[in-house]
Amino acid sequence: EVQLVESGGGTVQPGESLRLSCVASGFTWHDYVIAWFRQAPGKEREAVSSISRAYGTTYFGPPVRGRFSISKDDAKNTVYLQMNSLKPEDTGIYYCAFTYGGRIQEDAMAYWGKGTLVTVSS
């Protein structure tokens, strides 16, 4: 079974940056997509960003466009989410998820990490 492990969460002040990492293991299939979702207190889980393992195609949810970037290191089986200019509304649990393809939506994800907490507060 594919395993995903997130790291890099923490507490920062508004305007600061964090970089999250997602390390994937336990698979041989290489044409897949890694997505980041987040869930803020009292809100539904939403897609943040995604990247194609094979092609590098990316997606960003409207609230983070222009502030977040996503990248990958294939040799390390790692995907990074660089979060800049963080806002209090970015607070939430950030999850790394895996899909073989298709739409970037919660029910399309085949595997999930346990999440890492990001808190943005002054």
C-alpha positions as CSV (number, residue, x, y, z in Angstrom):
1,E,0.0,0.0,0.0
2,V,1.2,3.5,-0.8
3,Q,2.3,5.5,2.3
4,L,2.4,9.2,2.4
5,V,4.1,11.2,5.2
6,E,3.7,14.9,5.6
7,S,6.0,17.2,7.6
8,G,6.8,20.8,7.9
9,G,3.8,22.2,9.7
10,G,4.0,24.6,12.6
11,T,2.9,27.9,13.9
12,V,3.9,31.1,12.1
13,Q,2.8,34.7,12.0
14,P,0.9,36.3,9.1
15,G,3.2,37.1,6.2
16,E,5.7,34.4,7.0
17,S,6.4,31.2,5.0
18,L,6.4,27.5,5.5
19,R,7.4,24.6,3.3
20,L,5.6,21.3,3.7
21,S,7.0,18.0,2.5
22,C,5.2,14.9,1.4
23,V,7.3,11.7,1.1
24,A,5.7,8.8,-0.8
25,S,6.7,5.2,-0.6
26,G,5.4,1.7,-1.2
27,F,4.5,2.0,-4.9
28,T,5.9,1.1,-8.3
29,W,3.4,3.1,-10.5
30,H,4.9,6.4,-11.6
31,D,2.1,8.1,-13.5
32,Y,0.3,9.5,-10.5
33,V,-0.7,12.8,-9.0
34,I,0.1,14.1,-5.5
35,A,-2.4,16.6,-4.2
36,W,-2.5,18.8,-1.1
37,F,-5.8,19.3,0.7
38,R,-6.5,21.3,3.8
39,Q,-9.2,21.5,6.4
40,A,-9.7,24.6,8.4
41,P,-11.7,24.6,11.7
42,G,-15.3,24.5,10.9
43,K,-14.8,24.2,7.2
44,E,-14.9,21.4,4.6
45,R,-11.7,19.9,3.3
46,E,-10.6,21.8,0.1
47,A,-8.0,21.2,-2.6
48,V,-4.9,23.4,-2.3
49,S,-2.6,22.2,-5.0
50,S,-1.5,19.2,-7.0
51,I,1.3,18.1,-9.2
52,S,1.7,15.3,-11.8
53,R,4.5,12.9,-11.0
54,A,5.3,12.2,-14.7
55,Y,4.6,15.6,-16.3
56,G,4.8,18.3,-13.6
57,T,1.4,19.7,-14.4
58,T,0.2,21.8,-11.5
59,Y,-3.0,23.0,-10.0
60,F,-3.7,25.7,-7.4
61,G,-6.9,26.4,-5.6
62,P,-8.1,30.0,-6.0
63,P,-7.3,31.1,-2.4
64,V,-3.6,30.3,-2.7
65,R,-2.8,31.3,-6.3
66,G,0.1,33.6,-6.4
67,R,1.2,32.7,-2.9
68,F,1.8,29.0,-2.9
69,S,4.0,26.9,-5.2
70,I,4.4,23.2,-5.6
71,S,7.4,21.2,-6.7
72,K,8.8,17.7,-6.6
73,D,12.0,15.8,-6.2
74,D,11.6,12.6,-8.0
75,A,14.8,11.1,-6.6
76,K,13.5,11.5,-3.1
77,N,9.9,10.7,-4.0
78,T,9.0,14.0,-2.3
79,V,6.6,16.7,-3.1
80,Y,7.0,20.2,-1.6
81,L,4.3,22.8,-1.0
82,Q,5.9,26.2,-0.5
83,M,3.5,28.5,1.3
84,N,4.4,32.2,1.2
85,S,2.6,35.3,2.5
86,L,0.6,33.1,4.9
87,K,-2.7,34.4,6.2
88,P,-4.8,33.4,9.2
89,E,-7.3,31.8,6.9
90,D,-4.6,29.4,5.7
91,T,-4.7,27.8,9.1
92,G,-5.7,24.1,9.1
93,I,-4.6,20.6,8.8
94,Y,-2.8,20.0,5.5
95,Y,-3.0,16.5,4.0
96,C,-1.0,14.9,1.2
97,A,-3.0,12.6,-1.0
98,F,-2.4,10.3,-3.9
99,T,-4.4,9.6,-7.0
100,Y,-3.7,7.7,-10.2
101,G,-5.4,10.4,-12.1
102,G,-8.6,12.3,-12.7
103,R,-10.2,15.1,-10.9
104,I,-8.5,16.7,-7.9
105,Q,-11.3,16.1,-5.5
106,E,-11.5,14.4,-2.1
107,D,-13.3,11.2,-3.2
108,A,-10.8,10.6,-6.1
109,M,-7.8,10.2,-3.7
110,A,-6.7,6.6,-3.3
111,Y,-4.3,7.3,-0.3
112,W,-3.9,9.9,2.3
113,G,-1.3,11.0,4.8
114,K,-2.2,11.7,8.4
115,G,-1.8,15.5,8.0
116,T,0.3,18.2,9.4
117,L,-1.0,21.2,11.3
118,V,-0.4,24.7,10.0
119,T,-1.4,27.6,12.3
120,V,-1.1,31.2,11.2
121,S,-1.8,33.6,13.9
122,S,-0.6,36.9,15.3
